[in-house]
Amino acid sequence: MDIAVSPLAGLLPETSETAALLTASAHAADALLRESPALRTAVSVCLHAQAPMLLVWGSDARCIYNDACIAVLGPRHPAAFGQPLAALTNAVGGDGDGDGDGDGDGDGDGDGEQVTTTTLDLATWSCSPVLQAGERLGALYVGVAASTTDVSEQRHSDCRDSFLLMLEDALQHVSDPRQIIDTSVRLLGEHLHANRCAFGLAAADGSTMHVISDHVQDMPSLQGDFPLEVAQGLRDALLQNRPWFTTDAMAPGAPDYVAEQYRRSGLRASLAIPLHKHGRLVAAIGVHQRAPRQWLSTEIELVRLVAARCWESMQRAMAQQQLAANEARLRRLANTLPQIIFIADPDGRPHYFNQRWYEYTGLYPSNSEDATWHRAHTADGLRLSAQAWTLALSGERAFEVECELLRHDGQSRWHLARALPVRGDDGSISEWIGTYTDIHDRRAFEQQLRESEVRFRALCETVPAMIWMSDAQGDCVYWNPRWYDFTGQGEDQALDQGWWDVMHPDDAARVRYAFEQALNQRGEFLAEYRVRRHDGQYRWCIDTASPHFASDGRFLGHIGSLTDISERKHIEDATASDRAILSLITTGAPLPVVLDAIALSVEARGEIPLYCSVMVRDEISHTLSFGSAAHFPIEYRGHFEPSPIGPDGPPCARSAHLGRQVICADIQADASFASHHAISAAMGIAACCVTPILASNGQVLGTLNIYYDRPHLPSLREQAMARSASHLAGIVIERTRVDAKLKLSLQAETAARGQAEHASRVKDEFLATLSHELRTPLNAILGWSRLMQSDVAESANLGRGLVIIERSARAQKQIIDDLLDMSAIMSGKIRLQAEHFDIAGLVRSTLELMQPTALARGIALELDAPCDGELWFFGDAGRLQQVLTNLLSNALKFTPTGGTVRVAMDIEDERLRLCVQDTGIGIAAEFLPHVFDRFRQADAGTTRRVGGLGLGLSISRQLVDLHGGSLGASSAGEGQGALFTIVLPFRNGVSDLRPASADTAHAGTLPDDCRHRLAGVRLLLVDDDQDSREAVMQFLMLAGAQVQAAGSVDAAEQCLANAHFDVLVSDIAMPLRDGYDLIRTVRSGSADLPRHIPAIALTAYVREEDRDRAVVAGFDAHMGKPVEPPGLVDLIERLILPTRAARDAVE
């Protein structure tokens, strides 16, 4: 309640704290109002009194007091106001919180102020009654006079001040924070005569105290973490910034757990004073006593002061250490910087330089750094520095100057000197801190940059391109003079955004977007757009620009150049058109489509309106016809095509004739165009330019014609355009013709490839067949040979086995002969051994030879001949018999049992016709054209019914062709039989005769028995192969010859020298020396050898050239292996016949 509105207003002082407490208590105020006026006057006197005074009233002796008693009551105020008098008579500062209740809580004020404690019952009390009506005691004045406690408190105060002075002296020269704490704790413990005094730092959560120093006497140390929950209320009191104390932990009524805690430590009295900073517990001091102790307020205040001074001294020492470390670090940093650091007095005189100064100048530190500063400057540098200091000290600006400093080697370099003032709390300058930075290289670079800029501007003003520069915002800040000349703009019109005004409107949006992208991305700029020239014509230009950056990386804008590319655009358009046309060419578009594209391209690129046509030359008629005339009226084409090529025709004809460009600037004035004047006028043709279309070899392929609707002389560009278009037309026309030829060639190549692939397949099939045909008789030969060598073979089967072996060997010989014959035929090396012979007898003997085979198969073999007499023919009897034998063999193979094979012979137009007809399986129509192909068989698979290589018919046809005849085949179809017809001319011959060989020496019927036909003949057999030598030797001995064998040429020569022989039979291929060497030695007559002995070459080399070589070497005859014994006997008889006749004549 406000005193001004209280019922006691006027009685109480307005600014009194206790008066405010009284009015705030409505109950007390009402009680006083009910009392007598004397009591109210006593209240007013008490509260207005300057000396300490109490007023006791009421039955329970409640008291109120004035403001002067507040200092005396100390912590009992304001709780004691209005309380019974007994509450004031108890000593303040009892156990725990001083209320004597033993709860252990100190009663700190929370703000860290001094706690004052006193003992009221030691004071001098003056009591005066206040009487009410009827002389009744209404109240009692109590005055508190000076007491003996004041003297004690004064003594305590002096002692405290003395201790604080001693503590200050002890800490004056201590800089270590830990030593400060240790000294303070020791002195405080000694001053208070405590058994233990400790200083700790509070944890962040306030749960523990880290004791960093303690002074102990007869007690253990507390250093380390100390929990604050050891005593009730200790943590709360410290966190609330209140002192906590206990006077005797062993006193009756003390909490057991507290007593137990202190009983173990030996403590009985304890005091803990907190220290708060910025509202948070940071530290505390604890004082412990082994005996009970009453803690005085002066002692509590002293501990609080020591705690605060310890903290401040520790913080100050730590700050000084940090400051010293920082200063050392800054000095090290200053000495490592590349700049020169200096510190100057407020008047600008330097008194400190870093190490870089001395390294650069070569000077040494001295007491007068100002003198070294003067010595390091040049005269001009001192002058400039003095001017800069004058301006800086006057406050106009900071100190900054560019000057030269002398280096230790006497050279001077430019430096930038800068200094800033350091001001004190009053704003005055206390010193200057500055730097010298070497800018010598930068100044040289700036000079080069200025010179480069001059060169750049000179270059920009002389180059033909339009150079521009823009800033970081995209505004143009520079155009070279070329731009102003090109556009006609002035500088005020072109700069900033003015250059956009001369850009073609259709290009502006696209270019602006690209430029903004380059601006935002700080990247390259590239664009093609049209710019209006000073004459109003838009010209295509290409604009390229690169970003421009400062040395510190700041984006400054773009630098670019603009170039007129109109001519290049025309070329690019033409090139694009040419590429499209070439694409049509390469993709194989029809010729009219490509020529139309060329004509339309020419029309689109003309400087004035025109239309174009292409005329193509007809190689046969030597005329020109339209290949393309997209805009040429169809009704007019008939007047111009076909146009004969010649010197007197219209321009197109003359151009094609001359092979060069013909220009007619005015058709009506051209006499050669007289016949076309009317039609040209009707079509609106007034001028033309005709360009010949040339092939790569210079041949004229046609003309490219350009027509104008007005008299016009084509410009050089138009003439070049016409030539370029005619070149493309030439490419497409020539390519079309080449493609046609290539197509035909490709078709031929495809056919040839098909034939080659077919031949390859046939060859593969032939090789498979050859393997089969060779292995089949070989299997029989090897099988019967093994059976005959074994003991189990019966004598009855031996003859049968020999027959099978002979038949199989003959089959293999026939295969080899066929292969060799085909090889000779294919190489053109086969030659006929022509002679006059009875061909009718040859046919009959061949039929007799094949008759056993026909009878075995149940096939009738018939001959239809005009007569039974002789029919002479000039040819190779052996080869013709081979042909007939092949035909008959084929007929017998493919004719089933019960069928017929007929041979018909007749003469027609001096030609001999031999027909072999069978009733066999016939020939399929699709195979009939291939029946005489090499290696071809109608049934060539593994399931074929007959054997053979498929060479017989091919060889037969080739042999008949060599005789000048023909061999044909026909068949009505499968199952209808086949007919083979041989036609031979009678008048035919050969110019070269060959010695007889084994193949022709026994052309007729061979004798059945060769025994004793060579009786008395002495024969030398030479062969290195023992098996072959013994076989031939046995055959010859059976024939009655006296045979001596030799295994080598040397052995043969020795035999010939030592004995007489009638015949020499020698192999060719032998080691060391061959048969050719032997016969040459014999024929030379050296070493007493029989020079004229008949000699036969018996060899596996059976080619025609092998026979020729044997004859040339000196042999009289040649016989191939395997040996036919009857043929060999016949050959020997023929060779020795002249010798025998001579010998018989002599006898």
FENSULNOR-V839205 format. One line per field, one symbol per residue. psi: psi as a letter, one per 30 degrees, with the letter a starting at -180 (. if undefined). A space follows every 50 residues. Layout:
# FENSULNOR-V839205
psi=???
This chain:
# FENSULNOR-V839205
psi=kkefglfgkffkkfgkeeeeeeffjeeeeeeeffaleeeeeeeeeeffkf lkkljkllfghlklllfffeeefbffkgffkgllfffffkkkgalcgffg fgffklhlffgglkkkkljeffljkjkkljkakggkjelkkjkjlklfee eeeeeeeeeeeeeeeeeeeefegkfkeeeeeeeeeeeeeeeghlfkkkkl kklefgflkjjfkljljglllgkakjkggfkkfeeeeefghkkklkejfg lkfkkeeeeeefeefgkekkkkkljkkhgkkfllkkkkkflkkjjleeee eeeeeeeeeeeeeeeeeeeeeeeeeeeeeeeeeeffkflkklkllfggjk gkklfeeeeefgllklfifeeeeeffkleeeeeeeeeeeeeeffgellkk kklkkklfgflkkkljkkkkkkkafgflkelkklljkjgeeeeeeeeeee eeeeeeeeeefflfljklklaffgkkfkklfeeeeefgllefeelcgfff fgkkeffeeeeeeeeeeeeefhalkklklkkklfgfkkkklkjklkkkkl fgfkkfalklkkkkgeeeeeeeeeeeeeeeeeeeefghlleeeeeeeeee eeefgkelkllklkkkkjfefhlklkfkiegjkeffefffkkjkklfgal eeeeeeefglkkkjfjefgjefgefgeeeeeefgjflljkkkjklfgfkk faljkkklglkkjkleeeeeeeeeeeeeeeeeeeeeeeeeeeeeeeeeee eeeeeeeeeeeeeeeeeeeeeeeefefeeeeeeeeeefflffkkfffeee eeeeeeeeeeeeeeeeeeeeeeeeeefgfkkkiklkljfeeeeeeeeeef eeeeeefhkkjlkjkflgakjkkjajeeeeeeeeeeeeeeeeegklkfak jkkkklkkhhkkkkkjklhbfakkeffefgfgkkgkkeigafglflalfg feeeeeeeeeefggalklklkfakggllkkkkkkkejkalfkkklklfff fhfakklfkgkgfgkfkkkjkjkfjeeeeeeeeeeeeffgljkkkkflee eeeeeefflkkekkjklejlldkaeeeeeeeeffglhhljegkkkkjjlf jglefeeeeeeeffkflkklklkjeeeeeeeeeeefeeeeeeeeee.
